[in-house]
Amino acid sequence: MTKKGFTLIDVLIGVFLALIIFLGIFGAFRLGLKVVNKSRNEITATSIANYKIEMVRNLSYEDIGIKGGFPEGILDPSTTTVANNTEYTIETTVNYVIDPTDGIANPEDSCPNDYKKIEVKVSWQDPFGGEVALVTNVAPETLSEECSESGGILSISVFDAYGLMVPFPLIEIKDPVTDQIIKSAAPDDGQYYFSLATSTYKVFVSKSGCSSQRTYGTDEVTTPQPNHPLVTEGDLIELSLSIDETSSFSIDTLSSWGLESFSDPFSNYSNISDYSDIVVSEGEVVLDQDIGGYLSSGYLLSVGVNPASLIQWDELSWSDANPQNTNIFCQLYYFSGTQWEIIPGGDLLGNSSGFNSSPVDLSGLDIATYNNLKIKGVLSSNDPATSSSLKDWQLSWKSSSPIPIPIPSVTFYLKGSKTIGTDSGGDPVYKYYQEHVSDGSGYINISDMEWDLYNFSVDPANGLDLVEIDPSPQPINLLPDGVDQSVSLYLESDNSLLVTVKNDNSLEPIFAAEARLYSSGLGYDRTQYSDGNGQIYFIPLDAGNYDLEVSAPSYSSTSASVSILGDEAETILLQQLE
């Protein structure tokens, strides 16, 4: 006999489907309650606001105002009431209105406060909160009522960088001593008339995502501009302030020079312009062979090296191996305009006979004459069974337009052109003038910057000079509307050291190599890490002798002594561990 019934899965599916149906019904029921509840609260709030408005209309004209405010009156700025188990907050504001339709306009109008504008806002904060606002105007019955109130009108207009009115700015009228907000408004057209008692006020204008502007007092600036406005009896005081969307600066602090180089690890013949009786094989140059063994001599010439932005030649260096009875020497040739010629020994001492030891200092070469060079290597052997070996060679120089080298932790100053007045000596007081410091990678982003013309500077007392800026010239125009302006600051000092770390076999730069430069006598000890070009820049330095330690993961470490006088460069070759 077959038994029929529901399995557990059938039951679960049924419960799930029923749950979906009941959740839908519950959601619809909850939405209905929300709509009904909100509608009920709006009707109640409107009734409360209407009652408040009618109550105000039944007051005498002189009583219509805020207790302790302006215009002065008997109304509370904020009260609460409970209706239908819901608490309602009632906020009341009263302002004078200047209306030229009476046929008389300021300044001829001796009583510019033509009528009063009353706004009643009723809000509630239950789970379905909201608010209702009603506005009415009450006019004086007689001219004496219109002119009875002491005080005046402060008109604030807010415009942007292009002279257009800014919608919905937050305008705050404050007590200049206590900084307490007396009145505020966010007009949709960027202009608002504030009815104020006779006094001096501080005005602050702002908007989310925008710059701000305010007025200043003589306690802050000797001669402020704009200064705190003085509201006088029966007068209309007009004030215009400007704000706009903020922008930012992305700033790199960089060296004004760098080290570039030509190198050949001899993986092929591509960087060799001429050769005889030599062979390039497995990353080295050796003498060619015949049936009797290695030939007695051979040579090779590099391709021409003609840097585009040459400041100064640095050095010639190479790596070699010279077994007994073998020899290698190097020479430099230059292009005279018609042919390649050897640099005479009078301009490069030792070049005529050839250099046997590396490196060779080239800083004394005249770059006007010697701007296009070739390296010549000569190999020789007195033993047919063995050959000298040239592993690599390099020719380096200082360039005015290198791949930028970051300078970390640079202190610089950024000053805008807008002023807030003058000091006691008549000198301008700038709205923005601040010190900044770039980070460990020579970069800083300065956000929330007001549109203005900006100047960058450094203090020479810190050992650095600002020699170039890109874009140039200064001042730099920072536009509004969320612009991110890139700026490169190129700096130099009397003494510096540029360290380049490379693989001793491939001559490829080593990234993130650690270099420590220190001198106990000079009180200097700093550790930095190489960038993607294998370079580390120590600046500024005092002239003198330093110790340099360089290491990198998977490489053997090394150390050297360096003498610093001026802008020095040091190339460090690290051997990769097996």
C-alpha positions as CSV (number, residue, x, y, z in Angstrom):
1,M,0.0,0.0,0.0
2,T,1.3,3.5,-1.0
3,K,1.4,6.1,1.8
4,K,0.7,9.7,0.6
5,G,1.9,12.9,2.5
6,F,4.1,15.9,2.5
7,T,7.9,15.7,2.7
8,L,10.0,18.1,4.7
9,I,11.0,19.9,1.5
10,D,7.4,20.3,0.5
11,V,6.6,21.9,3.9
12,L,9.6,24.3,3.7
13,I,8.6,25.4,0.2
14,G,5.1,26.0,1.3
15,V,6.2,28.0,4.3
16,F,8.5,30.0,2.2
17,L,5.8,30.9,-0.3
18,A,3.4,31.8,2.5
19,L,6.1,34.0,4.0
20,I,6.6,35.9,0.8
21,I,2.8,36.5,0.5
22,F,2.5,37.6,4.1
23,L,5.6,39.9,3.9
24,G,4.1,41.5,0.8
25,I,0.8,42.1,2.7
26,F,2.7,43.4,5.7
27,G,4.8,45.8,3.6
28,A,1.7,47.1,1.9
29,F,0.0,47.5,5.3
30,R,3.1,49.3,6.7
31,L,3.2,51.6,3.7
32,G,-0.5,52.4,4.1
33,L,0.1,53.2,7.8
34,K,3.0,55.5,6.8
35,V,0.9,57.4,4.2
36,V,-2.0,57.7,6.6
37,N,0.3,58.8,9.5
38,K,2.2,61.3,7.4
39,S,-0.9,62.7,6.0
40,R,-2.5,63.1,9.5
41,N,0.7,64.8,10.8
42,E,0.8,67.1,7.8
43,I,-2.8,68.1,8.3
44,T,-2.1,68.7,12.1
45,A,1.1,70.6,11.4
46,T,-0.7,72.8,8.8
47,S,-3.4,73.5,11.3
48,I,-0.9,74.5,14.0
49,A,1.0,76.8,11.5
50,N,-2.3,78.4,10.4
51,Y,-3.3,79.0,14.0
52,K,0.2,80.6,14.6
53,I,-0.2,82.8,11.5
54,E,-3.6,83.9,12.5
55,M,-2.4,84.7,16.0
56,V,0.4,86.8,14.5
57,R,-2.0,88.7,12.3
58,N,-4.1,89.6,15.3
59,L,-1.1,91.2,17.1
60,S,-0.3,94.9,16.9
61,Y,2.3,95.7,14.3
62,E,4.9,96.7,17.0
63,D,4.4,93.4,18.8
64,I,5.2,91.3,15.7
65,G,8.8,90.3,16.3
66,I,11.1,87.9,18.1
67,K,11.9,88.2,21.8
68,G,15.4,89.6,22.0
69,G,15.8,89.8,18.2
70,F,15.2,92.3,15.5
71,P,12.6,93.3,14.9
72,E,11.9,93.1,18.7
73,G,8.5,91.6,19.6
74,I,6.6,89.1,21.8
75,L,7.0,85.9,19.7
76,D,9.1,83.0,20.8
77,P,11.7,81.9,18.2
78,S,10.9,78.2,19.0
79,T,8.2,76.4,21.0
80,T,6.8,72.9,21.1
81,T,3.3,71.4,21.4
82,V,1.8,67.9,21.5
83,A,-1.2,66.9,19.3
84,N,-2.4,63.3,18.5
85,N,0.4,61.9,20.7
86,T,3.0,63.6,18.4
87,E,5.3,66.4,19.5
88,Y,5.6,69.3,17.1
89,T,8.3,72.0,17.0
90,I,7.2,75.5,16.0
91,E,9.9,77.8,14.7
92,T,9.0,81.5,14.0
93,T,11.2,84.0,12.1
94,V,10.4,87.7,11.4
95,N,12.2,89.9,9.0
96,Y,11.7,93.4,7.6
97,V,11.2,93.6,3.8
98,I,12.4,96.5,1.6
99,D,9.9,97.0,-1.1
100,P,10.5,99.7,-3.8
101,T,6.8,99.4,-4.9
102,D,5.9,102.1,-2.4
103,G,7.4,104.5,-4.9
104,I,10.4,105.4,-2.7
105,A,13.7,103.6,-2.9
106,N,16.8,103.7,-0.7
107,P,18.6,105.9,0.1
108,E,15.8,108.5,-0.4
109,D,13.4,106.3,1.7
110,S,13.9,107.4,5.3
111,C,11.9,104.4,6.5
112,P,13.1,101.5,4.3
113,N,11.5,98.8,6.5
114,D,8.3,98.7,4.5
115,Y,6.6,95.6,6.0
116,K,7.3,92.4,8.0
117,K,7.7,88.9,6.6
118,I,6.7,86.1,9.0
119,E,7.6,82.5,8.4
120,V,6.2,79.7,10.7
121,K,7.8,76.3,10.3
122,V,6.2,73.2,12.1
123,S,8.2,70.0,12.2
124,W,7.9,66.6,13.8
125,Q,10.4,63.8,14.4
126,D,8.5,60.5,14.6
127,P,9.5,57.6,12.4
128,F,7.8,59.4,9.5
129,G,9.1,62.9,10.2
130,G,8.5,66.0,8.1
131,E,7.8,69.7,8.2
132,V,5.3,72.3,7.0
133,A,6.2,76.0,6.4
134,L,3.8,78.9,5.9
135,V,4.7,82.5,5.2
136,T,2.7,85.7,5.5
137,N,3.4,89.4,5.2
138,V,2.0,92.1,7.6
139,A,2.1,95.7,6.6
140,P,2.0,98.7,8.9
141,E,-1.3,100.7,8.9
142,T,0.4,104.1,9.1
143,L,3.7,105.7,8.2
144,S,4.4,106.2,11.9
145,E,4.3,102.4,12.4
146,E,6.6,101.9,9.5
147,C,9.1,104.4,10.9
148,S,8.8,103.4,14.5
149,E,11.3,100.6,14.5
150,S,15.0,101.5,15.1
151,G,17.6,99.7,13.1
152,G,18.4,99.1,9.5
153,I,18.7,96.5,6.7
154,L,21.9,94.5,5.8
155,S,21.8,93.3,2.2
156,I,24.1,90.4,1.4
157,S,24.8,89.3,-2.1
158,V,26.9,86.2,-2.8
159,F,28.5,85.7,-6.2
160,D,31.0,83.3,-7.8
161,A,34.3,83.6,-9.6
162,Y,32.5,84.5,-12.8
163,G,30.3,87.2,-11.2
164,L,27.2,85.0,-11.2
165,M,25.0,84.8,-8.1
166,V,25.5,81.6,-6.0
167,P,22.2,79.7,-5.3
168,F,21.5,78.7,-1.7
169,P,24.6,79.9,0.0
170,L,24.6,79.8,3.8
171,I,24.8,83.4,5.1
172,E,25.4,83.8,8.8
173,I,25.2,87.1,10.7
174,K,27.2,86.8,13.9
175,D,28.1,88.8,17.0
176,P,31.7,89.9,16.2
177,V,32.7,89.4,19.9
178,T,31.1,86.1,20.9
179,D,30.8,84.7,17.4
180,Q,27.2,83.7,18.2
181,I,24.9,83.4,15.2
182,I,22.2,86.1,15.3
183,K,20.5,85.3,12.0
184,S,21.1,83.0,9.1
185,A,19.6,82.3,5.7
186,A,20.2,80.3,2.5
187,P,18.5,82.3,-0.2
188,D,17.8,80.5,-3.5
189,D,18.9,83.5,-5.6
190,G,22.1,84.3,-3.5
191,Q,20.8,87.5,-2.0
192,Y,19.1,88.2,1.3
193,Y,18.0,91.2,3.3
194,F,18.5,91.0,7.1
195,S,16.6,93.3,9.5
196,L,19.1,94.1,12.2
197,A,19.3,96.4,15.2
198,T,21.8,99.2,15.0
199,S,25.2,97.6,15.6
200,T,28.3,96.1,14.0
201,Y,28.1,92.5,12.7
202,K,30.3,89.7,11.5
203,V,29.2,88.1,8.2
204,F,30.2,84.6,7.2
205,V,29.3,83.0,3.9
206,S,29.8,79.3,3.0
207,K,28.4,76.4,1.0
208,S,29.3,72.7,0.9
209,G,32.1,72.0,-1.6
210,C,32.9,75.7,-1.9
211,S,35.3,78.2,-0.4
212,S,34.1,80.6,2.3
213,Q,34.4,84.4,2.8
214,R,33.8,86.5,5.8
215,T,34.3,90.0,7.2
216,Y,37.1,91.0,9.5
217,G,37.5,93.3,12.5
218,T,40.3,95.6,13.5
219,D,41.2,93.2,16.3
220,E,42.3,90.8,13.5
221,V,43.7,93.1,10.8
222,T,44.7,96.8,11.3
223,T,42.8,97.8,8.2
224,P,40.4,95.0,7.3
225,Q,38.8,94.5,3.9
226,P,36.0,93.5,3.9
227,N,35.4,94.9,7.4
228,H,32.5,94.1,9.7
229,P,29.5,96.1,8.4
230,L,27.9,98.7,10.7
231,V,24.1,98.7,10.4
232,T,22.9,102.3,11.0
233,E,19.4,103.7,11.8
234,G,17.0,103.4,8.9
235,D,19.7,102.7,6.3
236,L,20.2,99.9,3.8
237,I,23.8,98.5,4.0
238,E,24.9,96.5,1.0
239,L,27.7,93.9,1.1
240,S,28.9,91.5,-1.6
241,L,31.0,88.4,-0.9
242,S,32.3,85.8,-3.3
243,I,32.6,82.0,-3.0
244,D,33.0,79.2,-5.5
245,E,33.8,75.5,-5.8
246,T,37.2,74.6,-4.4
247,S,40.0,73.0,-6.3
248,S,43.3,71.4,-5.3
249,F,47.0,71.3,-6.0
250,S,49.0,68.1,-6.7
251,I,52.6,69.1,-6.0
252,D,55.9,67.2,-6.7
253,T,59.2,68.4,-5.2
254,L,61.9,67.4,-7.6
255,S,65.6,67.8,-8.4
256,S,66.6,70.4,-10.9
257,W,69.1,68.0,-12.5
258,G,69.6,64.2,-12.8
259,L,72.0,61.6,-14.0
260,E,71.5,59.8,-17.3
261,S,73.7,57.2,-18.8
262,F,74.6,55.1,-21.7
263,S,75.5,51.5,-20.9
264,D,76.2,48.3,-22.6
265,P,76.2,44.9,-20.9
266,F,77.3,43.3,-24.2
267,S,74.4,41.0,-24.7
268,N,74.7,41.6,-28.4
269,Y,76.4,43.9,-31.0
270,S,73.5,46.5,-31.1
271,N,75.4,49.3,-29.2
272,I,78.7,48.7,-31.1
273,S,79.4,50.9,-34.1
274,D,82.7,49.3,-35.2
275,Y,84.9,46.4,-34.1
276,S,87.8,44.2,-35.2
277,D,89.2,40.9,-34.0
278,I,86.8,40.7,-31.0
279,V,83.7,38.6,-30.2
280,V,80.7,39.4,-28.1
281,S,79.5,36.3,-26.3
282,E,77.5,35.6,-23.2
283,G,77.6,39.1,-21.9
284,E,81.3,39.9,-22.4
285,V,83.8,41.0,-25.1
286,V,86.9,38.8,-25.7
287,L,89.5,38.5,-28.4
288,D,88.6,36.5,-31.5
289,Q,90.4,33.2,-32.1
290,D,92.1,31.5,-35.1
291,I,93.7,28.1,-35.4
292,G,96.6,29.2,-33.1
293,G,94.4,30.5,-30.3
294,Y,93.4,34.0,-29.2
295,L,94.5,36.8,-31.5
296,S,97.0,39.3,-30.0
297,S,94.8,42.4,-30.1
298,G,91.4,43.8,-31.1
299,Y,89.1,46.8,-30.5
300,L,85.5,47.9,-30.4
301,L,83.8,51.3,-30.6
302,S,80.5,52.2,-29.0
303,V,77.7,54.0,-30.8
304,G,77.8,57.8,-30.5
305,V,76.4,59.2,-27.3
306,N,74.9,62.7,-27.9
307,P,72.7,63.8,-24.9
308,A,69.9,66.2,-25.7
309,S,70.1,68.2,-22.4
310,L,73.7,67.9,-21.3
311,I,74.8,69.9,-18.3
312,Q,78.1,68.1,-17.5
313,W,79.8,64.9,-18.3
314,D,80.1,62.7,-15.2
315,E,82.3,59.6,-15.7
316,L,83.4,56.7,-17.8
317,S,83.4,53.3,-16.1
318,W,83.7,49.7,-17.0
319,S,84.2,46.2,-15.6
320,D,86.9,43.9,-16.9
321,A,89.0,40.8,-16.2
322,N,92.7,40.8,-17.1
323,P,94.4,37.4,-16.6
324,Q,98.3,37.4,-16.7
325,N,99.8,38.6,-20.0
326,T,96.5,40.4,-21.1
327,N,95.5,44.0,-21.0
328,I,92.5,46.3,-21.6
329,F,92.4,50.0,-21.9
330,C,89.6,52.5,-22.8
331,Q,89.7,55.9,-24.6
332,L,87.1,58.5,-25.6
333,Y,86.5,59.9,-29.0
334,Y,84.5,63.0,-30.0
335,F,82.8,64.1,-33.2
336,S,84.6,67.2,-34.5
337,G,81.9,68.0,-37.1
338,T,83.5,66.1,-39.9
339,Q,85.0,63.0,-38.3
340,W,85.5,61.1,-35.1
341,E,88.8,62.1,-33.3
342,I,90.4,61.1,-30.0
343,I,90.0,63.6,-27.2
344,P,93.5,65.1,-26.8
345,G,95.4,64.5,-23.5
346,G,95.5,68.2,-22.8
347,D,91.7,68.2,-22.3
348,L,91.4,64.7,-20.8
349,L,94.7,63.7,-19.1
350,G,95.7,60.1,-19.9
351,N,93.3,59.6,-22.8
352,S,96.0,59.5,-25.5
353,S,97.6,56.4,-24.0
354,G,94.4,55.0,-22.7
355,F,92.9,54.3,-19.3
356,N,93.5,51.1,-17.5
357,S,91.5,51.7,-14.3
358,S,87.8,52.6,-13.8
359,P,86.2,55.0,-13.3
360,V,87.5,58.1,-15.2
361,D,86.3,61.6,-14.1
362,L,84.9,63.5,-17.1
363,S,83.6,66.5,-15.3
364,G,86.3,68.8,-16.7
365,L,85.3,68.3,-20.4
366,D,84.0,71.3,-22.2
367,I,80.5,70.3,-23.3
368,A,80.5,72.9,-26.1
369,T,83.2,71.0,-27.8
370,Y,82.7,67.5,-26.5
371,N,79.0,66.9,-26.8
372,N,79.0,63.7,-28.9
373,L,81.3,60.9,-27.6
374,K,82.2,57.3,-28.4
375,I,84.0,54.8,-26.1
376,K,86.8,52.8,-27.6
377,G,88.1,49.6,-25.9
378,V,91.3,47.9,-26.9
379,L,92.0,44.3,-25.8
380,S,95.4,42.6,-26.1
381,S,97.1,39.4,-25.1
382,N,100.6,37.9,-25.2
383,D,99.4,34.4,-24.6
384,P,97.3,32.7,-27.3
385,A,95.7,30.5,-24.6
386,T,94.0,33.4,-22.8
387,S,92.2,36.6,-23.4
388,S,91.2,39.7,-21.5
389,S,87.5,40.2,-21.0
390,L,85.3,43.4,-21.0
391,K,82.1,42.8,-19.0
392,D,80.3,46.1,-19.5
393,W,80.9,49.9,-19.8
394,Q,79.0,53.0,-19.0
395,L,79.1,56.7,-19.8
396,S,77.2,59.0,-17.5
397,W,76.3,62.7,-17.5
398,K,74.2,65.3,-15.7
399,S,71.1,66.4,-17.5
400,S,68.8,69.4,-17.1
401,S,65.7,67.4,-18.2
402,P,66.1,64.0,-16.6
403,I,63.4,61.6,-15.5
404,P,62.4,63.6,-12.4
405,I,64.0,62.5,-9.1
406,P,61.7,63.1,-6.1
407,I,63.1,65.1,-3.1
408,P,61.3,64.0,0.0
409,S,60.2,66.2,3.0
410,V,60.6,69.6,1.3
411,T,59.3,72.6,3.2
412,F,57.8,75.2,1.0
413,Y,55.4,78.1,1.2
414,L,52.2,78.7,-0.7
415,K,50.7,82.2,-0.9
416,G,47.5,83.4,-2.6
417,S,47.0,86.9,-4.0
418,K,43.7,87.7,-2.2
419,T,44.1,89.9,0.8
420,I,42.0,90.6,3.9
421,G,43.4,94.1,4.5
422,T,46.7,95.7,5.5
423,D,48.8,95.6,8.7
424,S,50.1,98.5,10.7
425,G,52.9,99.1,8.3
426,G,50.6,99.2,5.3
427,D,51.7,95.8,4.0
428,P,49.0,93.4,2.6
429,V,47.7,90.6,4.9
430,Y,47.0,87.6,2.6
431,K,44.0,85.4,3.0
432,Y,46.0,82.3,2.3
433,Y,49.7,82.0,3.3
434,Q,50.7,78.6,4.7
435,E,53.7,76.3,5.1
436,H,53.5,72.8,3.6
437,V,55.9,69.7,3.6
438,S,56.0,67.1,0.8
439,D,55.9,63.5,1.9
440,G,58.6,60.7,1.8
441,S,58.0,60.4,-2.0
442,G,58.3,64.1,-2.7
443,Y,54.5,64.6,-3.2
444,I,51.7,66.4,-1.5
445,N,48.0,67.1,-2.4
446,I,46.5,70.3,-1.0
447,S,42.7,70.2,-1.3
448,D,39.9,72.6,-0.6
449,M,41.8,75.5,-2.2
450,E,40.0,78.7,-3.2
451,W,40.4,80.0,-6.7
452,D,43.2,82.5,-6.8
453,L,46.6,83.4,-8.1
454,Y,49.2,81.5,-6.1
455,N,53.0,81.8,-5.6
456,F,55.4,79.1,-4.4
457,S,58.6,79.8,-2.5
458,V,61.2,78.1,-0.2
459,D,63.3,79.5,2.6
460,P,67.0,79.4,1.5
461,A,67.9,79.0,5.2
462,N,66.7,75.4,4.8
463,G,69.5,74.8,2.3
464,L,67.3,74.6,-0.8
465,D,66.6,77.0,-3.7
466,L,63.6,77.0,-6.0
467,V,65.1,77.3,-9.4
468,E,62.2,76.3,-11.7
469,I,58.5,75.7,-11.5
470,D,56.2,74.0,-14.0
471,P,53.8,75.4,-15.1
472,S,55.5,78.8,-15.3
473,P,55.7,81.6,-14.8
474,Q,54.3,82.4,-11.3
475,P,51.7,83.2,-10.1
476,I,49.8,80.1,-11.0
477,N,46.1,80.6,-11.7
478,L,44.0,78.0,-9.8
479,L,40.6,77.9,-11.4
480,P,37.4,76.9,-9.5
481,D,35.0,74.0,-10.3
482,G,37.0,71.1,-8.8
483,V,40.2,71.5,-10.9
484,D,43.3,69.4,-9.8
485,Q,46.3,71.6,-10.8
486,S,49.6,69.7,-11.1
487,V,52.7,71.6,-10.1
488,S,56.4,70.5,-10.2
489,L,58.8,72.4,-8.0
490,Y,62.5,72.0,-9.1
491,L,65.0,72.6,-6.4
492,E,68.7,72.6,-5.9
493,S,71.3,73.2,-3.1
494,D,75.0,73.9,-2.8
495,N,75.8,70.3,-2.2
496,S,73.9,67.1,-3.0
497,L,74.5,63.4,-3.8
498,L,72.7,61.4,-6.4
499,V,73.1,57.6,-6.0
500,T,72.2,55.2,-8.8
501,V,72.0,51.5,-7.9
502,K,72.3,49.0,-10.7
503,N,72.7,45.2,-11.2
504,D,76.4,44.6,-11.8
505,N,75.7,42.1,-14.6
506,S,72.7,43.5,-16.5
507,L,73.2,47.2,-15.5
508,E,69.5,47.3,-14.9
509,P,68.4,49.7,-12.1
510,I,67.5,48.2,-8.8
511,F,64.2,49.3,-7.2
512,A,63.8,49.8,-3.4
513,A,67.5,49.5,-2.7
514,E,68.3,50.9,0.7
515,A,71.0,53.6,0.9
516,R,72.3,55.0,4.2
517,L,74.4,58.1,4.0
518,Y,76.0,59.3,7.2
519,S,78.8,61.4,8.7
520,S,79.3,61.5,12.5
521,G,81.5,64.6,12.1
522,L,78.8,66.5,10.2
523,G,75.9,65.1,12.3
524,Y,74.1,63.6,9.3
525,D,72.5,60.2,9.1
526,R,69.7,59.5,6.6
527,T,68.3,56.3,5.0
528,Q,66.4,56.4,1.7
529,Y,65.2,54.0,-0.9
530,S,65.7,53.9,-4.7
531,D,62.9,54.7,-7.1
532,G,62.0,52.8,-10.3
533,N,65.1,54.2,-12.0
534,G,67.4,52.9,-9.2
535,Q,68.1,56.5,-8.0
536,I,68.2,58.1,-4.5
537,Y,68.8,61.8,-4.0
538,F,70.3,63.2,-0.8
539,I,69.8,66.9,-0.6
540,P,70.7,69.3,1.0
541,L,74.2,68.3,2.3
542,D,77.1,70.1,3.9
543,A,80.4,69.8,2.1
544,G,82.6,67.0,3.6
545,N,83.3,63.3,3.7
546,Y,80.5,60.8,4.1
547,D,80.0,57.0,4.4
548,L,77.6,55.3,2.1
549,E,76.0,51.8,2.7
550,V,73.8,50.3,0.0
551,S,71.9,47.0,0.1
552,A,68.9,45.4,-1.6
553,P,67.0,42.1,-1.2
554,S,68.8,39.2,-3.1
555,Y,71.9,41.3,-3.6
556,S,75.2,41.6,-1.7
557,S,75.6,44.8,0.2
558,T,78.4,47.3,-0.3
559,S,79.9,50.4,1.2
560,A,81.9,53.3,0.0
561,S,83.3,56.7,1.1
562,V,82.2,59.7,-0.8
563,S,83.5,63.3,-0.7
564,I,80.8,65.9,-1.3
565,L,81.6,69.3,-2.8
566,G,78.8,70.5,-5.1
567,D,76.4,68.2,-6.9
568,E,78.0,64.8,-6.8
569,A,76.9,61.5,-8.4
570,E,77.7,57.9,-7.4
571,T,76.9,54.7,-9.3
572,I,76.8,51.6,-7.2
573,L,76.8,48.1,-8.8
574,L,75.4,45.3,-6.6
575,Q,76.1,41.7,-7.2
576,Q,73.0,39.4,-7.3
577,L,73.2,36.5,-5.0
578,E,72.9,33.0,-6.4
